Amino acid sequence: MGALFTAHHLGCKAIIALTESGSTALWMSRHRIDVPIFGLTSQPVSQRRMALYRNVSSMLMPHLSDRDAALAHAEELLVARGVLKPGDTYAITCGEPMGYPGGTNMLKVARVGG
């Protein structure tokens, strides 16, 4: 809920959920929000499952155990797809430690290129 509230009130262009199981994206999709949600995972099963969630675009990305590398890669992926542009603000969630399902405990608001 914190990610949805923050993204809506800050005018973020996207919410990125780095997720293993897809549960974070599922919980976010249950609330009607005008900010698109992108579920990024290294698990093909989770990627296919998230494709069925409302307002969620699912994408595969390589497994990265380093949080900062994963966050940077997620931003690069969405910039490459034309979702984000330099200067856009977005919210990103993930769990620490990376790679374990059921532990989303981080929210970061970032600006592309900054």
Phi, psi and omega in degrees: 000325180298319179294318180295313180299311182297312181298319180295312185284338176267355180071036180295148178280338183199158169243127179250124178249107173279116190217145175271313186266339184094357183297322180299314179295324178298312180299320179293322184291341182286347180250133180285116180222147183275359179265125179293144182250133178241116178265112180253129183214160174261359183259114180302325179296316179293322179297317178293321179296316182293337179297342180269351184279144180293135176062022179240128171255124184259144181218148174270143172217156180294153177287121178235120182277344178274120185301313183296322177294320179295317179296317179295319180294320179298316178299313179301320181297315181286330174292317180297328179276358178081011179284317180247147177236161178306133181095345179291146176259142178215159176251142180225137179238150173198175179247148175244128359285154182291147173095000180243125181290153174085020184225038179293115184219017181225136173231130178228135173255128184224163176241134181297129179081014183210000000 
